[in-house]
Amino acid sequence: MNVPLPVPQEAEALHDLAWWAAERESVGTDWHTLLLDTVRALRLVAPCDVCECDPCLTPSFCHLAREADAKRAREGPQVRKPEPRPTPQATIEAIKQSVRNGGLAALKQPANRERLSRCDAAARMEIDRWLQQRKKAAA
C-alpha cells in the first residue's frame, strides 16, 4: 500500500536547501571545490609564489610584488652603512660622576676607558671642556 508522502512546507524546503549547501561545501563536493581539485590534479594552476594562495586572491598586488623583487635583484643588495649614533648623555654623565668621585685617576679605570672608547667626537669634546672648567675652578 502506497502512502502519499507529506509535502514539505516552503520554509522547510529552503531550510533543507541551505543545510545541503553547507554540507556540500564542508564535504568538498560543491562545484567550485570539485573544479579546483581537478585543475590542481591536472597541474593547470599552481599556488601563487608570493601569497601562496591557490588560486591567487590578489593577482595585481602579487604582480607588483614580483616586479619589485625583480628590480631589487637587478640592482643588487642595498647595503647601507649604519650612521653612527650620538653618545648617550647618560654615558657622558657616568664619566663625569666617576671623575667627581675618584678624581682624574678614575679615567684610567677599565669601565671608564670602555665608556670613553664608545664616545663620539662631540662627547669627547664635551668631556674635555668639562674637565678644563673643573681644572680652572680648582685653581
Secondary structure as the mmCIF struct_conf table of DSSP 4:
data_model
#
loop_
_struct_conf.conf_type_id
_struct_conf.id
_struct_conf.beg_label_comp_id
_struct_conf.beg_label_asym_id
_struct_conf.beg_label_seq_id
_struct_conf.end_label_comp_id
_struct_conf.end_label_asym_id
_struct_conf.end_label_seq_id
HELX_LH_PP_P HELX_LH_PP_P1 ASN A 2 GLN A 9
HELX_RH_AL_P HELX_RH_AL_P1 GLU A 10 VAL A 27
TURN_TY1_P TURN_TY1_P1 GLY A 28 GLY A 28
BEND BEND1 ASP A 30 ASP A 30
HELX_RH_AL_P HELX_RH_AL_P2 TRP A 31 ALA A 41
TURN_TY1_P TURN_TY1_P2 LEU A 42 ARG A 43
BEND BEND2 LEU A 44 LEU A 44
TURN_TY1_P TURN_TY1_P3 ASP A 49 CYS A 51
BEND BEND3 ASP A 54 PRO A 55
BEND BEND4 LEU A 57 LEU A 57
HELX_RH_AL_P HELX_RH_AL_P3 PRO A 59 GLU A 75
HELX_LH_PP_P HELX_LH_PP_P2 ARG A 80 PRO A 88
HELX_RH_AL_P HELX_RH_AL_P4 GLN A 89 GLY A 102
HELX_RH_3T_P HELX_RH_3T_P1 LEU A 104 LYS A 108
BEND BEND5 GLN A 109 GLN A 109
HELX_RH_AL_P HELX_RH_AL_P5 PRO A 110 ARG A 118
HELX_RH_AL_P HELX_RH_AL_P6 ALA A 121 ALA A 138
#
